[in-house]
Amino acid sequence: MSDERIWTAAVLVIGDEILSGRTQDKNVAQIATWLDVQGIRLREVRIVPDVEAEIVDALSALRARYDYVFTTGGIGPTHDDITVDAVAKALGVEVVIHPQARAILERYYSARGGELTEARLRMARVPAGAELIPNRMSGAPGIRIGNLFVMAGVPHITAGMLDALTGELEGGAPLVARTIGAWAPESEVADILRAAEIAHAGVAIGSYPFFREGRTGANFVIRSTDADAVAACVAAVTAGVEAAGYTVTDGGI
Amino acid sequence: MSDERIWTAAVLVIGDEILSGRTQDKNVAQIATWLDVQGIRLREVRIVPDVEAEIVDALSALRARYDYVFTTGGIGPTHDDITVDAVAKALGVEVVIHPQARAILERYYSARGGELTEARLRMARVPAGAELIPNRMSGAPGIRIGNLFVMAGVPHITAGMLDALTGELEGGAPLVARTIGAWAPESEVADILRAAEIAHAGVAIGSYPFFREGRTGANFVIRSTDADAVAACVAAVTAGVEAAGYTVTDGGI
């Protein structure tokens, strides 16, 4: 599997509300899970404030390193929605009104007895050359320009946009992951995990301790693009942990 | 307030489990909220995988830009816990066993009928010159070295470490934030918000739309270090939104 092309992605979360602690981000987890199914690895996330220069710098750094970059947040109609301007600046293109986005918004508001005010028309602004990502939830579309995807901040709208992109992006072999767990302090099984990872090339083992009901345990996530290697490593870790005197629960605890 | 020193911070989340979507990060929100009370602004977050070079690069970039940097994750006893090595490399210092950390771990495990195995002793490793951050939850302490704070990945352990640091960090005037909300599409009030922000220097207004029970609304968060300016801006936005025909709810919806 070593010569296999690995497709990578980064997420840039644009949002003072996340940095202030007011809002709990939910987009990173949902985009990560979705990318996994597309055979793309999420390799980095950055969260920056609603400041154009910060967004531009982060976008430029991430675009240079990863195959795909997703942004979330800052595409609504208000003064703090500056993502489109920042993306255009990072790409060195103008901001234009997308005719199809304008038509979508006109239909959306007219069906609700409203009209396309100047503030609402802001949501039809895109970097020149962009395509739209459909948004069945609220009219305002997402934006795709090359390998850059501009998504909403509201998680269920981003979910709809991801749905529209499913199967559209080129990816590699999806990671196969299996989780096993034991009511064992991870320090008791650390050597077993280390040895199993070394013995199974291309397999990564994550160890995630927890404390519940006054007891200590850990889940072990075993990942590879090679399902056979995952199965062999799961068997090795299970045997080792059971030999150390703990019951192993398939699927994790 | 313009010549006031502003203290800034970044958080570096170290964790394959967050990037895979398996685990929802909870540390960013809790550190952000805690920083706010200390008068420190969280300005950037990065999430990177358990890869030493990635951690070192991100740490170096963040330390150069912000007053304080917090890391979360990767300080347990297993093979994927490489944060201490990465921090030491970024700082150009050796990794040493901290005698006090060793004594804490010895006491902790001996009280539980266990002993300080080699794997557990890993949790006493620190970059040379570091101090400990007490952890009343699980024995293994956090690490402070200069303005860099190495915290746990498990949120309730990080909460205990933050508690131990409360009041220890130099900060500036805390931000005053007030939230008001209305069952108004944000596109209907965008002009009001924009005008209010321009009219009140040093005040930032965030607009956060939501969809609930089939209806559209938004909360507006008005922030400044100047409480009077916040109050004046809240009054201006309230008057504007009510003049547009919507009821404003103090505290948000």
Interface residues (C-beta under 8 A of the other chain):
Chain A: V13 D16 E17 I18 L19 S20 G21 R22 T23 Q24 D25 K26 V28 A29 Q30 I31 A32 T33 W34 L35 D36 R41 L42 R43 E44 V45 R46 I47 V48 P49 D50 E54 G76 P77 T78 H79 D80 G114 T117 E118 A119 R120 R122 M123 M137 S138 V154 H156 L175 A177 P185 E186 S187 E188 V189 A190 D191 L193 R194 E197 A204 I205 G206 S207 Y208 P209 F210 F211 V221 R223
Chain B: V13 D16 E17 I18 L19 S20 G21 R22 T23 Q24 D25 K26 V28 A29 Q30 I31 A32 T33 W34 L35 D36 R41 L42 R43 E44 V45 R46 I47 V48 P49 D50 E54 G76 P77 T78 H79 D80 G114 T117 E118 A119 R120 R122 M123 M137 S138 V154 H156 L175 A177 P185 E186 S187 E188 A190 D191 L193 R194 E197 A204 I205 G206 S207 Y208 P209 F210 F211 V221 R223
